[in-house]
Amino acid sequence: MPSLTVDGYPIAYAEQGSGPPVVMIHGTLGDQRSWAAQMVPFGERFRAIALSMRHCWPGKWEEGGDFTIARHTADVAGFIRALGAGPVRLVGHSRGGHIAFRVAQHHPELLSALVLCEPGGELDESLGGAPPAGVQGAAFAKAAALIAEGKAEEGLTVVAEHTGGPGAWQKRSEARKAVNRDNATTLLGQINEQRKPYAKAEAEAIRLPTLLVGGAKTQPQFVRILDAMERTIPGARRVTIPNAAHSMQGDNPAAFNDVVLSFLGAEQR
């Protein structure tokens, strides 16, 4: 499995195809395999690269306090620089969408286009203040406590239902459950990740071609974030994936791949 070392840590990744690079960042409890349904279709037109973030499979969570948004943002920026292929198209889902937003905010010179797939987090007062402060943190803290007690399946169920609604864990494929189980202990680090709310001034400063992607059956907290970003990021486009919830790239990969590749192809011309 290939990797690039960033600040002394090997960032593992999967790669498919050639051409302009498209870098994909997974969300909570995910890894490079979260983009399995994108690798071949994206690789037919681009150099598709799916990262496994620091401490995620094939790595493992270790105590040390570096499972933070800032650390992972720096890792993505360092990875892009180490890739040496010029500005990339950056795609982020959920927590990975938050990281992608921060890379665009702090390192815009590294990117040529941005795709935010239901970015996770909260909005500050300048953007409406939703979801309510602490709701996400409380759910993840409860899940982490269960995982720390050895009740991984119960903890994973809490996270799945927070992001996907009642019964979400039972509805997940066995392949996706396996990815979540392999990364369950990373939630012990994520509860202290120091995630800042999105601010209006930050969103207004994003000047990259930006696509916002949501699932038609997703949870209200993600819709509110997409609404705020659509209003605020200059020129942002928004699409909704039918028959999909929060994990739209796995729920309806054909529709997801079509709209994202169409956007990325337009930016290529």
ABEGO torsion letter per residue (X at the ends): XBBBBBGGBBBBBBBBEBEBBBBBBBBBGBBAAAAAAAAAAAAAABBBBBBBBBGBOABBBBBGGABBAAAAAAAAAAAAAAAGAEBBBBBBBEAAAAAAAAAAAABAAABABBBBBGBBEBBBAAAGGOBBBGAAAAAAAAAAAAAAAGBAAAAAAAAAAAAAEBGAAAABBAAAAAAAAAAAAAAAAAAAAGBBBBBAAAAAABABBBBBBBBAABBAAAAAAAAAAAAABBGBBBBBBBGBBABAAAABAAAAAAAAAAAAAAAAX
